């Protein structure tokens, strides 16, 4: 966090995307997607949590109004205060666990945006990789981001509160996926607010980067981790191993799966190093 002293008022502001609240993240993404006028000044107000209340103006707003214009200029363009916003986000915190669109609430994976199984990982990696490729080719395909979000976020299961009391309870409150539901979500998410799309993209991107660092052996030969054919090949190789057949292996959570994969690759490298001595 950054500590600022404005007149006699001491305030703290976020110094990274992980330190933003959910509200701040969405507001910041909103400003970044609309190419707002006086963007940096608006970002300062977001970081200072200077939103207007129902019955009064926050103290920080009153203080800012009395300050010379030059001081706001300093805050807006100071690298420590706002500079980090325009650098790679590295958002590994799970800020957007759910969101509401029209009359439906959509839930993400339980504890982390990558708290998913192998089948979901391969599917979402396919859309993520294609979306990144479209950005690099300067021919952005927003429908790929919609599909990526549609894999991760789904309506909640019916009677979830009752299900908690039953044996074999699953923490994941998302409905099971199928082609019909997936296509309906893709169509709906075309009109999803841009700030929600950007926030989800940033937290998925950050989670993938961190995940790759946690399993360096498994991801070392995969480049950015977007080689879907590589992941499918890996899944087939791991099938009939400790996780069971191909179908059963797809349902394994990716943390368990990649822990095993990473260990196997490391053991193979160690054995190769020994034999080459």
C-alpha positions in Angstrom: 0.0 0.0 0.0 1.0 3.6 -0.6 0.7 6.1 2.3 -0.2 9.7 1.4 -0.5 12.7 3.5 -2.9 15.3 2.1 -3.0 18.4 4.3 -3.7 16.9 7.8 -5.4 13.8 6.3 -3.4 10.6 6.0 -4.7 8.0 3.5 -3.5 4.7 2.1 -3.9 3.8 -1.6 -3.4 0.5 -3.4 0.0 0.0 -4.9 -0.9 -3.1 -7.0 -3.9 -4.8 -8.6 -4.0 -7.4 -5.8 -4.5 -4.6 -3.2 -7.6 -3.2 -4.9 -11.1 -4.0 -3.6 -13.6 -5.6 -5.9 -15.4 -2.3 -6.3 -12.1 -0.4 -7.0 -11.0 -3.1 -9.6 -14.3 -2.8 -11.5 -14.3 1.0 -11.4 -10.7 1.1 -12.5 -11.4 -1.4 -15.4 -14.4 0.8 -16.4 -12.2 3.8 -16.8 -9.6 1.9 -18.7 -12.2 0.5 -21.2 -13.9 3.8 -22.0 -10.8 5.8 -22.6 -12.1 8.4 -20.2 -11.2 12.1 -20.3 -8.9 13.1 -17.5 -8.3 9.4 -16.9 -5.4 9.7 -14.4 -7.4 12.1 -12.2 -10.3 9.8 -12.1 -8.0 6.9 -11.2 -6.6 8.9 -8.3 -10.2 9.4 -7.0 -10.9 5.7 -7.3 -7.7 4.8 -5.4 -8.6 7.3 -2.6 -12.0 5.7 -2.3 -13.5 9.1 -2.9 -17.0 8.0 -4.0 -19.9 10.2 -2.9 -22.1 8.8 -0.1 -25.9 9.1 0.1 -25.9 12.0 2.5 -22.5 13.5 2.6 -19.3 14.0 0.6 -16.3 11.9 1.9 -13.7 13.9 3.8 -11.0 13.1 1.3 -13.1 14.8 -1.4 -13.4 17.9 0.7 -9.7 18.0 1.3 -8.9 17.5 -2.4 -11.2 20.4 -3.4 -9.1 22.8 -1.3 -5.8 21.7 -2.7 -4.0 23.5 -5.6 -4.5 21.9 -9.0 -0.8 21.2 -9.1 -1.0 18.7 -6.2 -3.7 16.7 -8.0 -1.4 16.8 -11.1 1.4 15.4 -8.9 -0.8 12.5 -7.6 -2.2 11.7 -11.0 1.2 11.4 -12.7 3.3 10.1 -9.8 4.7 6.7 -10.8 4.2 5.2 -7.3 0.6 6.4 -7.1 -0.8 5.6 -10.5 2.1 4.3 -12.6 1.6 0.6 -11.7 -1.9 0.7 -13.2 -0.4 0.9 -16.7 2.1 -1.9 -16.2 1.3 -5.7 -16.4 -1.5 -6.3 -13.9 -0.3 -9.6 -12.3 -3.6 -9.9 -10.6 -3.4 -13.3 -8.8 -6.1 -12.5 -6.2 -9.6 -13.8 -6.8 -11.6 -10.6 -6.8 -14.6 -11.5 -9.0 -16.0 -14.7 -7.6 -19.4 -13.9 -9.1 -21.4 -11.3 -10.9 -25.0 -10.5 -11.7 -26.2 -10.1 -15.3 -29.9 -9.2 -15.7 -31.7 -11.4 -13.2 -29.2 -14.2 -13.1 -26.2 -14.5 -10.8 -23.2 -16.3 -12.3 -20.6 -18.0 -10.1 -17.0 -18.6 -10.8 -15.0 -21.6 -9.5 -15.1 -22.1 -5.7 -11.8 -20.8 -4.1 -9.7 -19.7 -7.1 -10.4 -19.0 -10.7 -8.3 -22.0 -11.5 -10.1 -24.3 -9.1 -11.3 -26.3 -12.1 -10.9 -29.8 -13.5 -8.6 -30.9 -16.4 -11.4 -30.8 -19.0 -12.3 -27.2 -18.1 -8.7 -26.2 -18.1 -8.1 -27.5 -21.6 -11.2 -25.8 -22.9 -10.6 -22.4 -21.2 -6.9 -22.5 -22.3 -8.0 -23.0 -25.9 -10.1 -19.8 -25.9 -7.6 -17.9 -23.8 -4.7 -18.9 -26.2 -6.7 -18.0 -29.3 -7.8 -14.7 -27.8 -4.2 -13.7 -26.9 -3.2 -14.7 -30.5 -5.9 -12.4 -31.9 -4.6 -9.5 -29.8 -1.0 -10.1 -31.0 -2.2 -10.3 -34.6 -4.0 -6.9 -34.1 -7.3 -8.6 -35.0 -9.1 -8.9 -31.6 -11.9 -11.4 -31.5 -14.0 -10.5 -28.4 -16.2 -13.6 -28.8 -13.3 -15.7 -27.7 -13.2 -13.8 -24.4 -17.0 -14.4 -24.0 -16.4 -18.1 -24.5 -13.6 -18.1 -22.0 -15.9 -16.4 -19.4 -18.8 -18.8 -20.3 -16.6 -21.8 -19.4 -15.6 -20.4 -16.0 -18.9 -18.7 -14.9 -22.3 -20.4 -14.6 -25.6 -20.0 -12.7 -25.7 -21.7 -9.3 -27.1 -25.1 -8.6 -30.6 -25.4 -7.4 -31.1 -26.0 -3.7 -27.4 -25.5 -3.0 -28.1 -24.7 0.7 -29.7 -28.1 1.0 -27.0 -29.9 -0.9 -24.5 -28.8 1.7 -26.2 -31.1 4.2 -25.9 -34.2 1.9 -23.0 -36.6 1.7 -20.5 -36.2 -1.2 -21.2 -32.5 -1.1 -19.3 -30.5 -3.8 -18.1 -27.1 -3.0 -18.4 -25.9 -6.6 -21.9 -24.2 -6.7 -21.9 -23.9 -10.5 -24.4 -25.8 -12.6 -22.9 -28.6 -14.7 -21.9 -27.5 -18.2 -23.4 -28.7 -21.4 -23.4 -27.4 -25.0 -26.8 -25.8 -24.9 -26.2 -23.9 -21.6 -22.7 -22.9 -22.8 -24.0 -21.4 -26.1 -26.7 -19.5 -24.2 -24.1 -17.9 -21.9 -21.9 -17.0 -24.8 -24.8 -15.2 -26.5 -25.7 -13.4 -23.2 -22.1 -12.4 -22.4 -21.7 -10.5 -25.6 -23.5 -7.6 -23.8 -21.7 -8.1 -20.5 -20.2 -4.9 -19.1 -16.7 -4.3 -20.5 -15.2 -3.7 -17.0 -16.4 -7.2 -15.9 -14.9 -8.8 -18.9 -11.6 -7.0 -18.4 -11.5 -7.8 -14.6 -12.1 -11.5 -15.3 -9.5 -11.5 -18.0 -6.9 -9.9 -15.8 -7.5 -12.2 -12.9 -7.4 -15.3 -15.2 -4.2 -14.1 -16.8 -2.5 -13.4 -13.4 -3.7 -16.8 -12.1 -2.2 -18.6 -15.1 1.1 -16.8 -14.7 1.3 -17.8 -11.1 0.2 -21.4 -11.8 2.9 -21.8 -14.4 5.5 -20.7 -11.8 4.1 -23.2 -9.3 4.6 -26.1 -11.8 7.7 -25.1 -13.8 8.5 -28.5 -15.2 5.0 -29.1 -16.6 4.8 -25.6 -18.1 8.4 -25.4 -19.2 7.8 -27.0 -22.5 4.5 -25.4 -23.1 5.6 -21.8 -23.8 2.9 -19.6 -22.4 0.7 -22.5 -21.5 -1.6 -22.0 -24.5 -0.7 -25.1 -26.5 -4.0 -26.9 -26.3 -2.8 -29.8 -28.4 0.1 -30.2 -25.9 -2.3 -30.3 -23.0 -4.6 -32.9 -24.7 -1.5 -35.0 -25.4 -0.5 -34.7 -21.8 -4.0 -35.7 -20.7 -3.9 -38.8 -22.9 -0.4 -39.8 -21.6 -1.6 -39.5 -18.0 -4.8 -41.5 -18.6 -4.8 -45.0 -17.2 -2.2 -43.8 -14.7 -3.2 -43.2 -11.0 -6.3 -41.1 -12.0 -8.0 -43.8 -14.0 -9.2 -43.8 -17.6 -9.4 -40.8 -20.0 -12.9 -39.8 -18.7 -12.0 -40.0 -15.1 -8.7 -38.1 -15.6 -10.6 -35.2 -17.2 -12.6 -34.8 -13.9 -9.5 -34.5 -11.7 -8.8 -31.0 -10.4 -5.8 -29.3 -12.1 -3.8 -28.8 -8.9 -3.7 -32.5 -8.2 -3.1 -33.3 -11.9 -0.3 -30.9 -12.4 1.3 -31.8 -9.1 1.6 -35.4 -10.4 2.7 -34.2 -13.9 5.4 -31.9 -12.5 6.7 -34.6 -10.2 6.9 -37.2 -13.1 8.7 -34.7 -15.3 11.2 -33.8 -12.6 11.9 -37.5 -11.8 12.4 -38.1 -15.5 14.9 -35.2 -15.7 16.7 -36.4 -12.6 17.0 -39.9 -13.9 18.2 -38.6 -17.3 20.9 -36.5 -15.6 22.1 -39.5 -13.6 22.4 -41.7 -16.6 24.3 -39.1 -18.5 27.0 -38.8 -15.9 
